[in-house]
Amino acid sequence: MAKNLAIEVLGFGYNNTKIEGENIIYRVNVKLHSSSVITDHPYLVISENINELQSSTPSSPIDLFVVRDFQRVDNTLKRKVKSGMGLEVNLANVRKMTGWQVGKWLNQIRKFYKFCKTSNCQFIFSSGASSVLEMVSGPSLDAILKICDIEPESYWRELGDWIESKCHRR
């Protein structure tokens, strides 16, 4: 597929700088009790299982937790989240929602963003794309952020700073 789209490099650079010779950040699902190093390249450890937040240790921390249904995990997440963690929501399931469900989801995103700010976590908003056809443009993401009362410029700056701090930590 990359050849058909003329893609030579998968990943992204930010702040026009390279980290340790690479400009690719990997997302890795790993077992928390694994003590081996996954790669020499920068990576983020992600999880979608809320029970793994409890077993996260300093030697194998979860960097990013993907929230599929904030309303369902609201109270549990508030107890288990750690300061500095990234909390990601995505647009993948929004395409299947009705108009009133989208409105309710946007309201949940506003509340979730405030929760991230008060718990000192990084709010991460993504397309949730599993193929090129599901990708969402940057201006579209910015428009959705504005609807949710999130200033896009500060959001992208904070996200870049958070990614940089996570990569330098490893």
ROSE-4610 file (N, C-alpha, C; in Angstrom, 1 decimal, always signed):
// ROSE-4610
residu = [M/M/M/A/A/A/K/K/K/N/N/N/L/L/L/A/A/A/I/I/I/E/E/E/V/V/V/L/L/L/G/G/G/F/F/F/G/G/G/Y/Y/Y/N/N/N/N/N/N/T/T/T/K/K/K/I/I/I/E/E/E/G/G/G/E/E/E/N/N/N/I/I/I/I/I/I/Y/Y/Y/R/R/R/V/V/V/N/N/N/V/V/V/K/K/K/L/L/L/H/H/H/S/S/S/S/S/S/S/S/S/V/V/V/I/I/I/T/T/T/D/D/D/H/H/H/P/P/P/Y/Y/Y/L/L/L/V/V/V/I/I/I/S/S/S/E/E/E/N/N/N/I/I/I/N/N/N/E/E/E/L/L/L/Q/Q/Q/S/S/S/S/S/S/T/T/T/P/P/P/S/S/S/S/S/S/P/P/P/I/I/I/D/D/D/L/L/L/F/F/F/V/V/V/V/V/V/R/R/R/D/D/D/F/F/F/Q/Q/Q/R/R/R/V/V/V/D/D/D/N/N/N/T/T/T/L/L/L/K/K/K/R/R/R/K/K/K/V/V/V/K/K/K/S/S/S/G/G/G/M/M/M/G/G/G/L/L/L/E/E/E/V/V/V/N/N/N/L/L/L/A/A/A/N/N/N/V/V/V/R/R/R/K/K/K/M/M/M/T/T/T/G/G/G/W/W/W/Q/Q/Q/V/V/V/G/G/G/K/K/K/W/W/W/L/L/L/N/N/N/Q/Q/Q/I/I/I/R/R/R/K/K/K/F/F/F/Y/Y/Y/K/K/K/F/F/F/C/C/C/K/K/K/T/T/T/S/S/S/N/N/N/C/C/C/Q/Q/Q/F/F/F/I/I/I/F/F/F/S/S/S/S/S/S/G/G/G/A/A/A/S/S/S/S/S/S/V/V/V/L/L/L/E/E/E/M/M/M/V/V/V/S/S/S/G/G/G/P/P/P/S/S/S/L/L/L/D/D/D/A/A/A/I/I/I/L/L/L/K/K/K/I/I/I/C/C/C/D/D/D/I/I/I/E/E/E/P/P/P/E/E/E/S/S/S/Y/Y/Y/W/W/W/R/R/R/E/E/E/L/L/L/G/G/G/D/D/D/W/W/W/I/I/I/E/E/E/S/S/S/K/K/K/C/C/C/H/H/H/R/R/R/R/R/R]
num = [1/1/1/2/2/2/3/3/3/4/4/4/5/5/5/6/6/6/7/7/7/8/8/8/9/9/9/10/10/10/11/11/11/12/12/12/13/13/13/14/14/14/15/15/15/16/16/16/17/17/17/18/18/18/19/19/19/20/20/20/21/21/21/22/22/22/23/23/23/24/24/24/25/25/25/26/26/26/27/27/27/28/28/28/29/29/29/30/30/30/31/31/31/32/32/32/33/33/33/34/34/34/35/35/35/36/36/36/37/37/37/38/38/38/39/39/39/40/40/40/41/41/41/42/42/42/43/43/43/44/44/44/45/45/45/46/46/46/47/47/47/48/48/48/49/49/49/50/50/50/51/51/51/52/52/52/53/53/53/54/54/54/55/55/55/56/56/56/57/57/57/58/58/58/59/59/59/60/60/60/61/61/61/62/62/62/63/63/63/64/64/64/65/65/65/66/66/66/67/67/67/68/68/68/69/69/69/70/70/70/71/71/71/72/72/72/73/73/73/74/74/74/75/75/75/76/76/76/77/77/77/78/78/78/79/79/79/80/80/80/81/81/81/82/82/82/83/83/83/84/84/84/85/85/85/86/86/86/87/87/87/88/88/88/89/89/89/90/90/90/91/91/91/92/92/92/93/93/93/94/94/94/95/95/95/96/96/96/97/97/97/98/98/98/99/99/99/100/100/100/101/101/101/102/102/102/103/103/103/104/104/104/105/105/105/106/106/106/107/107/107/108/108/108/109/109/109/110/110/110/111/111/111/112/112/112/113/113/113/114/114/114/115/115/115/116/116/116/117/117/117/118/118/118/119/119/119/120/120/120/121/121/121/122/122/122/123/123/123/124/124/124/125/125/125/126/126/126/127/127/127/128/128/128/129/129/129/130/130/130/131/131/131/132/132/132/133/133/133/134/134/134/135/135/135/136/136/136/137/137/137/138/138/138/139/139/139/140/140/140/141/141/141/142/142/142/143/143/143/144/144/144/145/145/145/146/146/146/147/147/147/148/148/148/149/149/149/150/150/150/151/151/151/152/152/152/153/153/153/154/154/154/155/155/155/156/156/156/157/157/157/158/158/158/159/159/159/160/160/160/161/161/161/162/162/162/163/163/163/164/164/164/165/165/165/166/166/166/167/167/167/168/168/168/169/169/169/170/170/170]
x = [+0.8/+0.0/+0.9/+2.0/+2.8/+3.4/+3.7/+4.3/+3.2/+2.0/+0.9/+0.7/+0.9/+0.7/+2.0/+3.0/+4.3/+4.8/+4.6/+5.0/+6.4/+7.4/+8.7/+9.0/+8.4/+8.7/+7.4/+7.2/+6.1/+6.4/+5.6/+5.8/+5.8/+6.3/+6.3/+7.5/+7.8/+8.8/+8.0/+8.5/+7.9/+9.0/+8.6/+9.6/+10.8/+10.7/+11.8/+13.1/+12.9/+14.1/+14.0/+15.1/+15.1/+15.5/+14.9/+15.2/+16.1/+17.2/+18.2/+18.3/+18.4/+18.6/+17.4/+16.2/+15.0/+13.9/+13.0/+11.8/+10.6/+10.6/+9.5/+9.2/+7.9/+7.5/+6.6/+7.0/+6.2/+5.2/+4.0/+3.0/+3.1/+3.4/+3.6/+2.7/+1.9/+1.2/+2.1/+2.4/+3.3/+2.7/+3.2/+2.9/+3.6/+3.0/+3.6/+4.7/+4.7/+5.7/+6.9/+6.9/+8.0/+9.2/+10.3/+11.5/+12.4/+12.2/+13.1/+12.8/+13.9/+13.7/+13.1/+12.1/+11.4/+12.2/+12.7/+13.4/+14.3/+15.3/+16.1/+15.5/+14.4/+13.7/+12.7/+12.4/+11.4/+10.1/+9.5/+8.2/+7.3/+6.0/+5.1/+4.4/+4.3/+3.6/+2.1/+1.2/-0.2/-1.0/-2.2/-3.1/-4.5/-5.4/-6.8/-7.5/-6.8/-7.3/-7.1/-8.2/-8.1/-7.5/-7.6/-7.0/-5.5/-4.9/-3.4/-2.9/-3.8/-3.3/-2.8/-3.5/-3.1/-1.8/-1.5/-0.2/+0.9/+0.7/+1.8/+2.9/+4.1/+5.2/+6.2/+7.0/+8.0/+8.9/+9.2/+10.1/+9.4/+8.1/+7.3/+6.0/+6.1/+4.9/+4.1/+2.8/+1.9/+2.0/+2.4/+2.5/+1.1/+0.3/-0.9/-2.0/-3.1/-4.3/-5.4/-5.9/-6.9/-8.3/-9.1/-10.4/-11.4/-12.1/-13.1/-14.5/-14.8/-16.1/-15.9/-15.7/-15.4/-16.4/-17.7/-18.8/-18.7/-18.3/-18.2/-17.1/-15.9/-14.7/-14.5/-15.4/-15.2/-14.7/-15.4/-15.0/-13.7/-13.6/-12.5/-11.2/-11.4/-10.2/-9.8/-10.7/-10.3/-9.4/-9.7/-8.9/-7.6/-7.5/-6.3/-5.3/-5.7/-4.9/-3.7/-2.5/-1.3/-1.0/-0.5/-0.1/+1.0/+0.8/+1.7/+1.4/+0.4/-0.1/-0.8/-0.8/-1.6/-2.9/-4.0/-5.3/-5.9/-6.1/-6.4/-7.9/-8.6/-9.9/-9.8/-10.6/-10.5/-11.9/-11.8/-13.0/-13.6/-12.9/-13.2/-14.7/-15.3/-16.7/-17.7/-17.3/-18.2/-18.9/-18.2/-18.8/-20.1/-20.3/-21.5/-22.6/-22.4/-23.3/-24.4/-25.5/-26.6/-26.2/-26.9/-26.7/-26.7/-27.7/-27.8/-26.7/-26.2/-25.1/-23.8/-23.6/-22.4/-22.4/-23.6/-23.7/-23.3/-23.8/-23.5/-22.0/-21.5/-20.0/-19.2/-19.5/-18.8/-18.8/-20.0/-20.1/-19.2/-19.1/-18.2/-16.8/-16.4/-15.0/-14.7/-15.6/-15.4/-15.1/-15.9/-15.7/-14.4/-14.1/-12.9/-11.6/-11.7/-10.5/-10.3/-11.4/-11.3/-10.7/-11.2/-10.6/-9.1/-8.7/-7.3/-6.5/-7.0/-6.3/-6.2/-7.3/-7.3/-6.4/-6.3/-5.5/-4.1/-3.7/-2.3/-2.0/-2.9/-2.7/-2.8/-2.1/-2.2/-3.4/-4.2/-5.4/-4.8/-5.2/-4.8/-6.0/-6.1/-7.3/-6.8/-7.3/-6.8/-7.9/-7.6/-8.6/-9.0/-8.1/-8.3/-8.3/-7.7/-7.7/-7.0/-7.6/-7.0/-6.6/-7.0/-6.6/-6.5/-5.9/-5.8/-7.1/-8.1/-9.5/-10.1/-9.7/-10.3/-9.5/-8.5/-7.7/-8.5/-8.2/-8.9/-7.8/-8.1/-7.2/-6.9/-5.8/-5.5/-6.5/-6.9/-7.9/-9.3/-9.6/-10.8/-10.7/-9.5/-9.3/-9.3/-8.7/-8.8/-10.2/-11.0/-12.4/-13.2/-12.9/-13.6/-13.1/-11.8/-11.2/-11.9/-12.1/-12.7/-14.1/-14.9/-16.2/-16.2/-15.2/-15.1/-14.4/-14.3/-13.7/-12.3/-11.5/-10.1/-9.4/-8.4/-7.7/-6.6/-6.8/-5.9/-4.4/-4.0/-2.6/-2.0/-2.7/-2.1/-2.2/-3.2/-3.3/-2.1/-1.8/-0.7/+0.6/+0.8/+2.0/+2.2/+1.2/+1.2/+1.5/+0.9/+1.1/+2.5/+3.1/+4.5/+5.4/+5.2/+6.0/+5.9/+4.7/+4.5/+5.2/+5.1/+5.8/+7.3/+7.8/+9.2/+9.7/+8.9/+9.3/+9.3/+8.3/+8.3/+9.4/+9.8/+10.9/+12.2/+12.4/+13.7/+13.8/+12.7/+12.7/+13.3/+13.0/+13.5/+15.0]
y = [-1.2/+0.0/+1.3/+1.2/+2.4/+2.7/+1.7/+1.9/+2.6/+2.2/+2.8/+4.2/+4.6/+6.0/+6.8/+6.2/+6.9/+7.3/+6.5/+6.8/+6.1/+6.9/+6.4/+6.2/+7.0/+6.9/+6.9/+6.0/+6.0/+6.6/+7.6/+8.3/+9.8/+10.5/+12.0/+12.6/+13.8/+14.6/+15.7/+16.2/+17.3/+18.3/+19.6/+20.7/+20.6/+20.0/+19.9/+19.4/+18.5/+18.0/+16.4/+15.8/+14.3/+14.0/+12.9/+12.4/+11.1/+11.2/+10.0/+9.4/+10.3/+9.9/+9.4/+9.5/+9.0/+10.1/+10.1/+10.9/+10.1/+8.9/+8.0/+7.6/+7.7/+7.4/+6.1/+5.0/+3.8/+3.7/+3.2/+2.9/+1.4/+0.9/-0.5/-1.0/-2.1/-2.8/-3.9/-3.8/-4.8/-5.3/-6.5/-7.0/-6.3/-5.8/-5.0/-5.7/-7.0/-7.6/-8.1/-7.6/-7.9/-7.0/-7.5/-6.7/-6.4/-7.0/-6.8/-5.4/-4.9/-3.6/-4.0/-3.3/-3.6/-3.2/-1.9/-1.4/-0.3/+0.1/+1.2/+2.5/+2.4/+3.6/+4.1/+5.4/+6.0/+5.3/+4.9/+4.3/+4.7/+4.5/+4.8/+3.4/+3.1/+1.9/+2.3/+1.6/+1.9/+0.7/+1.0/+0.0/+0.5/-0.5/-0.2/-0.9/-1.7/-2.4/-1.6/-1.2/-0.4/-1.1/-2.5/-3.2/-3.2/-2.9/-2.8/-1.5/-0.5/+0.7/+0.5/-0.4/-0.8/-1.5/-2.3/-3.1/-2.4/-1.2/-0.4/-0.1/-0.3/-0.1/+0.9/+1.5/+2.5/+1.9/+0.6/+0.0/-0.3/-0.5/-0.7/+0.1/+1.5/+2.3/+2.3/+2.5/+2.8/+4.3/+4.6/+6.0/+6.6/+5.7/+6.1/+5.1/+5.6/+4.8/+5.2/+4.3/+4.6/+4.4/+5.5/+5.5/+5.3/+4.2/+3.9/+4.5/+4.4/+4.9/+5.5/+6.8/+7.6/+7.4/+7.4/+7.3/+6.0/+4.9/+3.6/+3.5/+4.1/+4.0/+5.2/+6.1/+7.4/+7.3/+6.6/+6.5/+5.7/+4.6/+3.7/+4.4/+5.1/+5.9/+7.0/+7.6/+8.7/+8.2/+6.9/+6.3/+5.8/+5.3/+4.6/+5.4/+6.6/+7.3/+8.0/+8.0/+8.6/+9.9/+10.8/+12.1/+11.9/+12.7/+12.6/+11.6/+10.8/+9.8/+10.4/+9.9/+10.3/+9.6/+10.3/+9.7/+10.0/+9.0/+9.2/+8.8/+9.7/+9.4/+9.5/+8.8/+8.9/+8.9/+9.2/+9.4/+8.1/+7.0/+5.8/+5.4/+5.5/+5.0/+6.1/+7.4/+8.5/+8.4/+7.8/+7.7/+6.9/+6.1/+5.2/+5.8/+7.0/+7.5/+8.4/+8.5/+9.4/+10.8/+11.8/+13.2/+13.5/+13.0/+13.3/+12.5/+11.4/+10.7/+11.4/+12.0/+12.8/+14.0/+14.7/+15.8/+15.4/+14.3/+13.8/+13.4/+12.8/+12.5/+13.8/+14.8/+16.1/+16.7/+16.6/+17.0/+16.2/+14.9/+14.0/+14.4/+14.7/+15.2/+16.4/+17.4/+18.6/+18.3/+17.4/+17.0/+16.2/+15.3/+14.5/+15.4/+16.4/+17.4/+18.1/+18.5/+19.1/+18.2/+16.9/+15.9/+15.7/+15.7/+15.5/+16.7/+17.9/+19.1/+19.0/+18.6/+18.6/+17.5/+16.4/+15.2/+15.2/+16.3/+16.5/+15.4/+15.0/+14.1/+14.8/+14.2/+14.7/+14.2/+15.1/+14.8/+14.5/+13.4/+13.1/+12.7/+13.4/+13.3/+12.8/+11.6/+11.1/+10.6/+10.2/+9.7/+8.3/+7.6/+6.1/+5.3/+5.9/+5.2/+3.9/+2.9/+1.6/+1.4/+2.4/+2.3/+3.8/+3.9/+5.2/+5.9/+5.1/+5.7/+6.3/+5.9/+6.4/+7.6/+8.0/+9.1/+10.4/+11.3/+12.6/+13.7/+14.7/+15.8/+16.7/+17.3/+18.2/+19.3/+20.0/+21.1/+20.5/+19.3/+18.7/+18.4/+17.9/+17.7/+19.0/+20.1/+21.4/+21.9/+21.7/+22.1/+21.4/+20.1/+19.4/+19.9/+20.1/+20.6/+22.0/+22.8/+24.1/+24.0/+23.0/+22.7/+22.3/+21.6/+21.1/+22.1/+23.4/+24.4/+24.2/+23.6/+23.3/+24.1/+25.0/+25.8/+24.9/+24.7/+23.8/+24.1/+25.4/+25.7/+25.3/+25.5/+25.1/+23.6/+23.0/+21.5/+20.9/+21.3/+20.7/+21.0/+22.1/+22.5/+21.6/+21.5/+20.6/+19.2/+18.7/+17.3/+17.1/+18.0/+17.9/+17.9/+18.7/+18.8/+17.5/+16.9/+15.7/+14.5/+14.4/+13.4/+13.5/+14.7/+14.9/+14.5/+14.8/+14.4/+12.9/+12.2/+10.8/+10.1/+10.7/+10.1/+10.3/+11.5/+11.7/+10.9/+10.5/+9.7/+8.4/+7.8/+6.5/+6.6]
z = [+0.0/+0.0/+0.0/+0.8/+0.8/-0.6/-1.3/-2.7/-3.6/-3.5/-4.3/-3.9/-2.7/-2.2/-2.3/-2.7/-2.8/-1.4/-0.4/+0.9/+1.1/+1.5/+1.7/+3.2/+4.1/+5.5/+6.2/+7.2/+8.0/+9.3/+9.7/+11.0/+10.7/+11.6/+11.5/+12.2/+11.8/+12.5/+13.2/+14.3/+14.9/+15.4/+15.4/+15.7/+14.8/+13.7/+12.7/+13.3/+14.3/+15.0/+14.9/+15.1/+15.2/+16.6/+17.0/+18.3/+18.2/+18.7/+18.6/+17.2/+16.2/+14.9/+14.1/+14.7/+14.1/+14.2/+13.2/+13.3/+13.3/+13.8/+13.8/+15.3/+15.7/+17.0/+16.9/+17.5/+17.4/+18.5/+18.2/+19.2/+19.4/+20.7/+20.9/+22.0/+21.7/+22.7/+23.3/+24.6/+25.2/+26.4/+26.8/+28.1/+29.2/+30.2/+31.2/+32.0/+32.1/+32.9/+32.0/+30.8/+29.9/+30.3/+30.6/+31.0/+29.9/+28.7/+27.6/+26.9/+26.3/+25.5/+24.2/+23.8/+22.5/+21.3/+21.3/+20.2/+20.7/+19.9/+20.2/+19.7/+18.9/+18.4/+19.5/+19.4/+20.3/+20.2/+21.3/+21.3/+22.5/+22.4/+23.4/+23.8/+25.0/+25.4/+25.6/+24.9/+24.9/+25.5/+26.0/+26.5/+26.3/+26.1/+26.1/+27.2/+28.0/+29.1/+30.4/+31.0/+32.2/+33.4/+33.4/+34.5/+34.5/+33.3/+33.2/+33.8/+34.0/+34.6/+36.0/+36.7/+38.1/+38.2/+37.2/+37.2/+36.5/+36.1/+35.5/+36.5/+36.2/+37.1/+36.6/+37.4/+36.9/+35.8/+35.9/+34.9/+33.6/+33.6/+32.4/+32.4/+32.4/+32.5/+31.2/+31.4/+30.3/+30.0/+28.8/+28.4/+27.9/+27.3/+26.6/+26.9/+27.4/+27.6/+26.6/+25.8/+24.8/+25.5/+25.5/+26.1/+25.0/+25.0/+24.0/+24.4/+25.7/+26.2/+27.5/+27.5/+28.7/+29.8/+29.4/+30.4/+31.2/+30.5/+31.1/+32.1/+31.8/+32.6/+33.5/+33.5/+34.2/+35.6/+36.5/+37.9/+38.1/+37.3/+37.4/+37.0/+35.8/+35.3/+36.2/+36.9/+37.8/+39.0/+39.4/+40.5/+40.0/+38.8/+38.4/+37.5/+37.0/+36.1/+36.9/+36.2/+36.8/+36.1/+36.9/+36.3/+35.2/+34.1/+33.0/+32.0/+32.2/+31.2/+30.1/+28.9/+27.8/+27.8/+27.6/+27.5/+26.1/+25.3/+23.9/+23.6/+22.9/+22.3/+20.8/+20.1/+18.6/+18.0/+16.7/+15.9/+15.2/+15.4/+14.7/+14.8/+15.9/+16.1/+15.8/+15.7/+15.5/+14.2/+13.2/+11.9/+11.8/+12.8/+12.9/+13.8/+14.3/+15.3/+14.5/+15.2/+14.7/+15.2/+14.7/+15.0/+16.5/+17.3/+18.7/+19.4/+18.9/+19.6/+19.4/+18.2/+18.0/+18.9/+19.1/+20.0/+21.5/+21.9/+23.2/+23.3/+22.3/+22.3/+22.4/+21.6/+21.7/+23.1/+23.8/+25.2/+26.1/+25.8/+26.6/+26.4/+25.2/+24.9/+25.7/+25.7/+26.5/+28.0/+28.5/+29.9/+30.1/+29.1/+29.2/+29.1/+28.3/+28.2/+29.5/+30.2/+31.5/+32.5/+32.4/+33.3/+33.1/+31.9/+31.6/+32.2/+32.0/+32.6/+34.1/+34.8/+36.2/+36.8/+36.0/+36.5/+36.0/+35.3/+34.8/+33.8/+32.9/+31.9/+30.5/+29.5/+28.2/+27.4/+27.0/+26.2/+24.8/+24.2/+22.8/+22.0/+20.9/+20.0/+18.7/+18.2/+17.0/+16.1/+14.9/+13.9/+14.3/+14.9/+15.1/+13.9/+12.8/+11.5/+11.5/+10.9/+10.7/+9.3/+8.4/+7.0/+6.5/+5.3/+4.7/+4.5/+4.2/+3.9/+5.1/+6.3/+7.6/+8.1/+7.5/+8.0/+8.0/+8.9/+9.0/+8.8/+8.1/+7.8/+9.1/+9.1/+10.2/+10.4/+9.3/+9.5/+10.1/+9.7/+10.2/+11.7/+12.1/+13.6/+14.3/+13.7/+14.3/+14.5/+13.5/+13.6/+14.7/+14.9/+15.9/+17.3/+17.4/+18.6/+19.0/+18.0/+18.3/+18.8/+18.2/+18.6/+20.1/+20.5/+21.9/+22.8/+22.4/+23.2/+23.5/+22.6/+22.8/+21.7/+22.1/+21.2/+20.5/+19.1/+18.4/+18.5/+18.5/+18.5/+19.8/+20.9/+22.2/+22.4/+21.8/+21.9/+21.2/+20.0/+19.2/+19.8/+20.4/+21.1/+22.3/+23.1/+24.3/+24.0/+22.9/+22.5/+22.0/+21.3/+20.8/+22.0/+23.0/+24.2/+25.0/+25.1/+25.8/+25.1/+23.8/+23.0/+23.2/+23.1/+23.3/+24.7/+25.7/+27.1/+27.2/+26.6/+26.7/+26.0/+24.8/+24.1/+24.8/+25.4/+26.1/+27.3/+27.9/+29.2/+28.9/+27.7/+27.5/+27.1]
